[in-house]
Amino acid sequence: MSFISEFKEFAIKGNVIDLAVGVIIGGAFGKIVDSFVKDIVMPIVGQMVGGVDFKQLYVNLGNQTFTTLDLAEKAGAPLIKYGAFINTVVDFTIVALAIFVAVKAINKMKKDTPAVPAAPAVTPEDIVLLREIRDSLKK
C-alpha cells in the first residue's frame, strides 16, 4: 500500500474525523467560555467583592510604581498578573464542569443493552456417545 493511500485510509476513518470535529468545536466552545468568564462572570464577582476589576490585579516586581496594568506592561515591568490567573482558573472550572455534565448526560442516555445469554456449548459427539453408553449400562 502506498503512503498516500495509507494516509487517505487513516484520515477517512470515523475516529479521526470525530476527533477533528471535537477539536474545532472545543476551540469555539473555549472562546465562548472565555468571553463568558471575562465579560460576564468576573465583573459580577468583582462587584460582589467590592468593585474589584480582576483584569487589573497584579504584583509589580520592579522598582517603579504604576497606576494601571497597561502602564506597567508598556514600561516592560516584571509582573505577576494574578487577576488574569484567577480568570483562567474560573474559565477552566466552567469548561471542566460543562464537560462533566455533557459526559454524564451522554452516559445516562446510553442504554446498556442487556447481555445476550450465551448459547449453551455444543457437547462433543464422543461425550454424547459415552453418556448413551453409560445410560444403557445402567438399564
MDTraj code that builds the backbone (N, CA, C; nanometers):
import mdtraj as md
import numpy as np

residues = "MET SER PHE ILE SER GLU PHE LYS GLU PHE ALA ILE LYS GLY ASN VAL ILE ASP LEU ALA VAL GLY VAL ILE ILE GLY GLY ALA PHE GLY LYS ILE VAL ASP SER PHE VAL LYS ASP ILE VAL MET PRO ILE VAL GLY GLN MET VAL GLY GLY VAL ASP PHE LYS GLN LEU TYR VAL ASN LEU GLY ASN GLN THR PHE THR THR LEU ASP LEU ALA GLU LYS ALA GLY ALA PRO LEU ILE LYS TYR GLY ALA PHE ILE ASN THR VAL VAL ASP PHE THR ILE VAL ALA LEU ALA ILE PHE VAL ALA VAL LYS ALA ILE ASN LYS MET LYS LYS ASP THR PRO ALA VAL PRO ALA ALA PRO ALA VAL THR PRO GLU ASP ILE VAL LEU LEU ARG GLU ILE ARG ASP SER LEU LYS LYS".split()
xyz = np.array([
    [0.0856, -0.1175, 0.0000],
    [0.0000, 0.0000, 0.0000],
    [0.0901, 0.1238, 0.0000],
    [0.0586, 0.2182, -0.0862],
    [0.1419, 0.3378, -0.0950],
    [0.1155, 0.4301, 0.0232],
    [0.2081, 0.5190, 0.0438],
    [0.1993, 0.6135, 0.1558],
    [0.0725, 0.6986, 0.1456],
    [0.0417, 0.7471, 0.0273],
    [-0.0757, 0.8341, 0.0065],
    [-0.2044, 0.7578, 0.0357],
    [-0.2175, 0.6380, -0.0167],
    [-0.3408, 0.5625, 0.0069],
    [-0.3531, 0.5213, 0.1534],
    [-0.2398, 0.4919, 0.2158],
    [-0.2425, 0.4580, 0.3580],
    [-0.2858, 0.5785, 0.4415],
    [-0.2337, 0.6968, 0.4074],
    [-0.2736, 0.8190, 0.4786],
    [-0.4209, 0.8495, 0.4545],
    [-0.4663, 0.8315, 0.3316],
    [-0.6072, 0.8562, 0.2985],
    [-0.6978, 0.7650, 0.3811],
    [-0.6614, 0.6377, 0.3915],
    [-0.7404, 0.5428, 0.4708],
    [-0.7440, 0.5851, 0.6174],
    [-0.6291, 0.6305, 0.6686],
    [-0.6216, 0.6765, 0.8081],
    [-0.7080, 0.8001, 0.8297],
    [-0.6981, 0.8967, 0.7390],
    [-0.7679, 1.0244, 0.7562],
    [-0.9187, 1.0110, 0.7422],
    [-0.9640, 0.9135, 0.6667],
    [-1.1076, 0.8985, 0.6436],
    [-1.1754, 0.8189, 0.7541],
    [-1.0989, 0.7509, 0.8364],
    [-1.1594, 0.6734, 0.9447],
    [-1.2478, 0.7636, 1.0294],
    [-1.3559, 0.7094, 1.0792],
    [-1.4520, 0.7866, 1.1582],
    [-1.3927, 0.8499, 1.2821],
    [-1.3038, 0.7792, 1.3514],
    [-1.2489, 0.8324, 1.4752],
    [-1.1671, 0.9581, 1.4513],
    [-1.0917, 0.9627, 1.3429],
    [-1.0091, 1.0798, 1.3133],
    [-1.0980, 1.1990, 1.2809],
    [-1.2018, 1.1771, 1.2038],
    [-1.2931, 1.2846, 1.1686],
    [-1.3671, 1.3323, 1.2935],
    [-1.4124, 1.2401, 1.3770],
    [-1.4790, 1.2778, 1.5019],
    [-1.3864, 1.3597, 1.5898],
    [-1.2606, 1.3208, 1.5968],
    [-1.1633, 1.3944, 1.6761],
    [-1.1440, 1.5350, 1.6217],
    [-1.1339, 1.5486, 1.4897],
    [-1.1161, 1.6806, 1.4288],
    [-1.2356, 1.7705, 1.4580],
    [-1.3552, 1.7164, 1.4448],
    [-1.4760, 1.7945, 1.4748],
    [-1.4772, 1.8340, 1.6221],
    [-1.4391, 1.7417, 1.7096],
    [-1.4354, 1.7713, 1.8524],
    [-1.3367, 1.8818, 1.8861],
    [-1.2208, 1.8802, 1.8204],
    [-1.1201, 1.9841, 1.8455],
    [-1.1713, 2.1206, 1.8003],
    [-1.2343, 2.1247, 1.6838],
    [-1.2866, 2.2519, 1.6319],
    [-1.3975, 2.3055, 1.7222],
    [-1.4904, 2.2191, 1.7595],
    [-1.5996, 2.2620, 1.8475],
    [-1.5447, 2.3008, 1.9845],
    [-1.4466, 2.2247, 2.0330],
    [-1.3854, 2.2575, 2.1621],
    [-1.3185, 2.3937, 2.1604],
    [-1.2505, 2.4265, 2.0510],
    [-1.1878, 2.5579, 2.0388],
    [-1.2907, 2.6694, 2.0406],
    [-1.3986, 2.6501, 1.9669],
    [-1.5051, 2.7509, 1.9653],
    [-1.5714, 2.7617, 2.1025],
    [-1.5943, 2.6483, 2.1664],
    [-1.6552, 2.6485, 2.2998],
    [-1.5641, 2.7190, 2.3995],
    [-1.4337, 2.6965, 2.3864],
    [-1.3374, 2.7628, 2.4747],
    [-1.3437, 2.9143, 2.4615],
    [-1.3595, 2.9631, 2.3387],
    [-1.3702, 3.1082, 2.3178],
    [-1.4984, 3.1637, 2.3812],
    [-1.6048, 3.0882, 2.3681],
    [-1.7323, 3.1318, 2.4278],
    [-1.7199, 3.1371, 2.5794],
    [-1.6624, 3.0331, 2.6384],
    [-1.6465, 3.0297, 2.7836],
    [-1.5520, 3.1404, 2.8294],
    [-1.4456, 3.1644, 2.7543],
    [-1.3514, 3.2708, 2.7891],
    [-1.4221, 3.4061, 2.7922],
    [-1.5019, 3.4331, 2.6909],
    [-1.5772, 3.5587, 2.6880],
    [-1.6791, 3.5642, 2.8017],
    [-1.7454, 3.4527, 2.8283],
    [-1.8434, 3.4475, 2.9367],
    [-1.7776, 3.4807, 3.0708],
    [-1.6607, 3.4232, 3.0947],
    [-1.5912, 3.4472, 3.2215],
    [-1.5436, 3.5917, 3.2307],
    [-1.4745, 3.6390, 3.1272],
    [-1.4150, 3.7727, 3.1323],
    [-1.5186, 3.8844, 3.1255],
    [-1.6245, 3.8641, 3.0470],
    [-1.7189, 3.9726, 3.0228],
    [-1.8449, 3.9677, 3.1084],
    [-1.8749, 3.8524, 3.1686],
    [-1.9978, 3.8416, 3.2471],
    [-1.9704, 3.7992, 3.3913],
    [-1.9040, 3.6864, 3.4094],
    [-1.8875, 3.6314, 3.5440],
    [-1.7963, 3.7186, 3.6304],
    [-1.6771, 3.7472, 3.5815],
    [-1.5797, 3.8182, 3.6646],
    [-1.6222, 3.9619, 3.6992],
    [-1.6873, 4.0362, 3.6090],
    [-1.7377, 4.1678, 3.6527],
    [-1.8412, 4.1568, 3.7657],
    [-1.9264, 4.0551, 3.7588],
    [-2.0263, 4.0364, 3.8660],
    [-1.9556, 3.9994, 3.9959],
    [-1.8602, 3.9051, 3.9881],
    [-1.7854, 3.8665, 4.1078],
    [-1.7088, 3.9864, 4.1616],
    [-1.6495, 4.0646, 4.0727],
    [-1.5760, 4.1844, 4.1138],
    [-1.6641, 4.2829, 4.1883],
    [-1.7851, 4.3024, 4.1420],
    [-1.8782, 4.3921, 4.2110],
    [-1.9196, 4.3364, 4.3465],
    [-1.9336, 4.2042, 4.3538],
    [-1.9744, 4.1411, 4.4797],
    [-1.8657, 4.1526, 4.5862],
    [-1.7394, 4.1606, 4.5457],
    [-1.6312, 4.1697, 4.6437],
    [-1.5764, 4.3117, 4.6561],
    [-1.6574, 4.4090, 4.6194],
    [-1.6177, 4.5473, 4.6447],
    [-1.5676, 4.6245, 4.5242],
    [-1.6152, 4.5924, 4.4066],
    [-1.5790, 4.6687, 4.2880],
    [-1.4400, 4.6411, 4.2346],
    [-1.3919, 4.5202, 4.2498],
    [-1.2580, 4.4838, 4.2034],
    [-1.2634, 4.4460, 4.0562],
    [-1.1707, 4.4995, 3.9766],
    [-1.1556, 4.4583, 3.8373],
    [-1.0437, 4.3554, 3.8336],
    [-1.0778, 4.2301, 3.8169],
    [-0.9792, 4.1220, 3.8248],
    [-0.8712, 4.1336, 3.7178],
    [-0.9061, 4.1936, 3.6029],
    [-0.8064, 4.2096, 3.4971],
    [-0.6914, 4.2985, 3.5420],
    [-0.7163, 4.3869, 3.6376],
    [-0.6150, 4.4836, 3.6818],
    [-0.5363, 4.4373, 3.8043],
    [-0.5612, 4.3187, 3.8533],
    [-0.4890, 4.2705, 3.9712],
    [-0.3531, 4.2153, 3.9308],
    [-0.2483, 4.2717, 3.9885],
    [-0.1137, 4.2274, 3.9572],
    [-0.0197, 4.2654, 4.0706],
    [0.0963, 4.2008, 4.0715],
    [0.2025, 4.2371, 4.1647],
    [0.3196, 4.2840, 4.0795],
    [0.3654, 4.4033, 4.1083],
    [0.4782, 4.4614, 4.0359],
    [0.6072, 4.4168, 4.1043],
    [0.6930, 4.3498, 4.0300],
    [0.8191, 4.3029, 4.0856],
    [0.9332, 4.4033, 4.0628],
    [0.9007, 4.5110, 3.9920],
    [1.0027, 4.6124, 3.9629],
    [1.0093, 4.7191, 4.0703],
    [1.0956, 4.8194, 4.0487],
    [1.1152, 4.9283, 4.1455],
    [1.0184, 5.0424, 4.1264],
    [0.9662, 5.0609, 4.0047],
    [0.8729, 5.1702, 3.9784],
    [0.7304, 5.1297, 4.0177],
    [0.6486, 5.2287, 4.0441],
    [0.5067, 5.2022, 4.0702],
    [0.4257, 5.2522, 3.9510],
    [0.3172, 5.1807, 3.9230],
    [0.2310, 5.2135, 3.8101],
    [0.0869, 5.2150, 3.8576],
    [0.0074, 5.3010, 3.7971],
    [-0.1325, 5.3117, 3.8389],
    [-0.2205, 5.2048, 3.7747],
    [-0.1812, 5.1579, 3.6571],
    [-0.2610, 5.0545, 3.5895],
    [-0.1707, 4.9443, 3.5361],
    [-0.2324, 4.8345, 3.5061],
    [-0.1616, 4.7209, 3.4480],
    [-0.1084, 4.7559, 3.3100],
    [-0.1871, 4.8300, 3.2324],
    [-0.1438, 4.8673, 3.0977],
    [-0.0155, 4.9492, 3.1012],
    [-0.0064, 5.0446, 3.1920],
    [0.1147, 5.1257, 3.2032],
    [0.2350, 5.0408, 3.2438],
    [0.2132, 4.9488, 3.3342],
    [0.3217, 4.8617, 3.3784],
    [0.3687, 4.7712, 3.2648],
    [0.2731, 4.7191, 3.1858],
    [0.3096, 4.6346, 3.0718],
    [0.3858, 4.7135, 2.9657],
    [0.3407, 4.8355, 2.9380],
    [0.4077, 4.9193, 2.8381],
    [0.5498, 4.9548, 2.8818],
    [0.5690, 4.9719, 3.0118],
    [0.7022, 5.0039, 3.0633],
    [0.7913, 4.8798, 3.0684],
    [0.7336, 4.7611, 3.0462],
    [0.8115, 4.6381, 3.0487],
    [0.8489, 4.5929, 3.1886],
    [0.7697, 4.6324, 3.2873],
    [0.7970, 4.5942, 3.4259],
    [0.7694, 4.4458, 3.4459],
    [0.8487, 4.3796, 3.5297],
    [0.8191, 4.2385, 3.5602],
    [0.6941, 4.2303, 3.6480],
    [0.5975, 4.1525, 3.6040],
    [0.4671, 4.1492, 3.6711],
    [0.4217, 4.0065, 3.6984],
    [0.3490, 3.9907, 3.8066],
    [0.2726, 3.8685, 3.8326],
    [0.1265, 3.9094, 3.8183],
    [0.0643, 3.8620, 3.7113],
    [-0.0742, 3.9009, 3.6822],
    [-0.1693, 3.7975, 3.7423],
    [-0.1892, 3.8049, 3.8720],
    [-0.2717, 3.7044, 3.9378],
    [-0.4197, 3.7213, 3.9070],
    [-0.4627, 3.8377, 3.8650],
    [-0.6020, 3.8578, 3.8229],
    [-0.6328, 3.7781, 3.6973],
    [-0.5400, 3.7794, 3.6017],
    [-0.5564, 3.7005, 3.4797],
    [-0.5562, 3.5519, 3.5132],
    [-0.4730, 3.5135, 3.6106],
    [-0.4691, 3.3737, 3.6529],
    [-0.6028, 3.3320, 3.7144],
    [-0.6615, 3.4177, 3.7956],
    [-0.7931, 3.3870, 3.8557],
    [-0.8964, 3.3695, 3.7449],
    [-0.8938, 3.4582, 3.6438],
    [-0.9857, 3.4446, 3.5304],
    [-0.9676, 3.3083, 3.4622],
    [-0.8434, 3.2674, 3.4434],
    [-0.8158, 3.1409, 3.3764],
    [-0.8631, 3.0221, 3.4597],
    [-0.8462, 3.0298, 3.5909],
    [-0.8931, 2.9219, 3.6786],
    [-1.0454, 2.9100, 3.6729],
    [-1.1148, 3.0233, 3.6750],
    [-1.2613, 3.0211, 3.6643],
    [-1.3013, 2.9665, 3.5281],
    [-1.2301, 3.0095, 3.4248],
    [-1.2513, 2.9612, 3.2884],
    [-1.2419, 2.8092, 3.2831],
    [-1.1330, 2.7560, 3.3359],
    [-1.1109, 2.6109, 3.3366],
    [-1.2211, 2.5388, 3.4146],
    [-1.2595, 2.5939, 3.5278],
    [-1.3617, 2.5307, 3.6107],
    [-1.4936, 2.5195, 3.5362],
    [-1.5296, 2.6247, 3.4635],
    [-1.6552, 2.6210, 3.3877],
    [-1.6466, 2.5194, 3.2751],
    [-1.5345, 2.5158, 3.2027],
    [-1.5186, 2.4178, 3.0948],
    [-1.5225, 2.2757, 3.1510],
    [-1.4515, 2.2518, 3.2609],
    [-1.4497, 2.1181, 3.3215],
    [-1.5897, 2.0771, 3.3666],
    [-1.6635, 2.1702, 3.4249],
    [-1.7997, 2.1409, 3.4686],
    [-1.8893, 2.1094, 3.3492],
    [-1.8762, 2.1874, 3.2419],
    [-1.9575, 2.1629, 3.1222],
    [-1.9268, 2.0267, 3.0621],
    [-1.7998, 1.9909, 3.0556],
    [-1.7622, 1.8606, 3.0006],
    [-1.8141, 1.7486, 3.0901],
    [-1.8025, 1.7670, 3.2218],
    [-1.8527, 1.6661, 3.3155],
    [-2.0025, 1.6443, 3.2961],
    [-2.0783, 1.7536, 3.2856],
    [-2.2233, 1.7427, 3.2683],
    [-2.2556, 1.6754, 3.1350],
    [-2.1824, 1.7113, 3.0289],
    [-2.2078, 1.6511, 2.8980],
    [-2.1789, 1.5015, 2.8994],
    [-2.0661, 1.4621, 2.9564],
    [-2.0311, 1.3200, 2.9620],
    [-2.1315, 1.2433, 3.0471],
    [-2.1736, 1.3029, 3.1578],
    [-2.2717, 1.2387, 3.2444],
    [-2.4040, 1.2190, 3.1698],
    [-2.4459, 1.3208, 3.0938],
    [-2.5703, 1.3102, 3.0179],
    [-2.5595, 1.2050, 2.9083],
    [-2.4463, 1.2018, 2.8402],
    [-2.4264, 1.1028, 2.7335],
    [-2.4277, 0.9618, 2.7910],
    [-2.3596, 0.9432, 2.9046],
    [-2.3580, 0.8110, 2.9678],
    [-2.4965, 0.7689, 3.0138],
    [-2.5765, 0.8667, 3.0575],
    [-2.7119, 0.8353, 3.1021],
    [-2.7998, 0.7967, 2.9834],
    [-2.7763, 0.8635, 2.8695],
    [-2.8564, 0.8332, 2.7506],
    [-2.8213, 0.6983, 2.6911],
    [-2.6978, 0.6573, 2.7092],
    [-2.6587, 0.5256, 2.6592],
    [-2.7348, 0.4207, 2.7379],
    [-2.8038, 0.3398, 2.6678],
    [-2.8759, 0.2328, 2.7367],
    [-2.7898, 0.1093, 2.7298],
    [-2.7687, 0.0533, 2.8451],
    [-2.6923, -0.0696, 2.8473],
    [-2.7774, -0.1791, 2.7851],
    [-2.7298, -0.2299, 2.6751],
    [-2.8032, -0.3385, 2.6115],
    [-2.7868, -0.4627, 2.6971],
    [-2.8970, -0.5283, 2.7271],
    [-2.8865, -0.6474, 2.8109],
    [-2.7994, -0.7517, 2.7400],
    [-2.7179, -0.8120, 2.8186],
    [-2.6271, -0.9129, 2.7636],
    [-2.7077, -1.0316, 2.7144],
    [-2.6820, -1.0689, 2.5911],
    [-2.7499, -1.1842, 2.5341],
    [-2.6875, -1.3075, 2.5970],
    [-2.7728, -1.3921, 2.6583],
    [-2.7150, -1.5118, 2.7203],
    [-2.6459, -1.5964, 2.6142],
    [-2.5331, -1.6441, 2.6495],
    [-2.4548, -1.7254, 2.5567],
    [-2.5290, -1.8554, 2.5282],
    [-2.5239, -1.8951, 2.4042],
    [-2.5875, -2.0208, 2.3664],
    [-2.5124, -2.1343, 2.4364],
    [-2.5873, -2.2330, 2.4827],
    [-2.5188, -2.3436, 2.5506],
    [-2.4172, -2.4073, 2.4557],
    [-2.3070, -2.4424, 2.5115],
    [-2.1998, -2.5022, 2.4318],
    [-2.2455, -2.6355, 2.3756],
    [-2.2073, -2.6598, 2.2543],
    [-2.2416, -2.7865, 2.1894],
    [-2.1543, -2.8954, 2.2499],
    [-2.2218, -3.0005, 2.2970],
    [-2.1489, -3.1116, 2.3585],
    [-2.0817, -3.1929, 2.2487],
    [-1.9528, -3.2216, 2.2645],
    [-1.8827, -3.3020, 2.1631],
    [-1.9488, -3.4386, 2.1456],
    [-1.9361, -3.4907, 2.0247],
    [-2.0031, -3.6163, 1.9906],
    [-1.9539, -3.7347, 2.0745],
    [-1.8272, -3.7391, 2.1059],
    [-1.7763, -3.8517, 2.1856],
    [-1.8348, -3.8511, 2.3265],
    [-1.8582, -3.7311, 2.3831],
    [-1.9193, -3.7221, 2.5159],
    [-2.0631, -3.7716, 2.5095],
    [-2.1330, -3.7327, 2.4022],
    [-2.2719, -3.7782, 2.3858],
    [-2.2753, -3.9311, 2.3785],
    [-2.1848, -3.9888, 2.3024],
    [-2.1805, -4.1358, 2.2903],
    [-2.1485, -4.2015, 2.4240],
    [-2.0545, -4.1455, 2.4995],
    [-2.0213, -4.2019, 2.6302],
    [-2.1405, -4.1946, 2.7253],
    [-2.2150, -4.0863, 2.7192],
    [-2.3348, -4.0749, 2.8053],
    [-2.4384, -4.1800, 2.7665],
    [-2.4554, -4.2009, 2.6370],
    [-2.5527, -4.3018, 2.5912],
    [-2.5108, -4.4409, 2.6389],
    [-2.3819, -4.4695, 2.6291],
    [-2.3313, -4.5989, 2.6748],
    [-2.3540, -4.6128, 2.8242],
    [-2.3247, -4.5080, 2.9014],
    [-2.3455, -4.5102, 3.0461],
    [-2.4913, -4.5345, 3.0796],
    [-2.5794, -4.4629, 3.0109],
    [-2.7232, -4.4767, 3.0397],
    [-2.7741, -4.6167, 3.0042],
    [-2.7226, -4.6729, 2.8941],
    [-2.7680, -4.8079, 2.8572],
    [-2.7135, -4.9130, 2.9523],
    [-2.5950, -4.8921, 3.0097],
    [-2.5401, -4.9851, 3.1071],
    [-2.6183, -4.9797, 3.2385],
    [-2.6690, -4.8619, 3.2724],
    [-2.7484, -4.8501, 3.3950],
    [-2.8776, -4.9292, 3.3847],
    [-2.9312, -4.9435, 3.2660],
    [-3.0588, -5.0154, 3.2476],
    [-3.0314, -5.1598, 3.2605],
])
top = md.Topology()
chain = top.add_chain()
for i, resn in enumerate(residues, 1):
    res = top.add_residue(resn, chain, resSeq=i)
    for name in ("N", "CA", "C"):
        top.add_atom(name, md.element.get_by_symbol(name[0]), res)
traj = md.Trajectory(xyz[None], top)
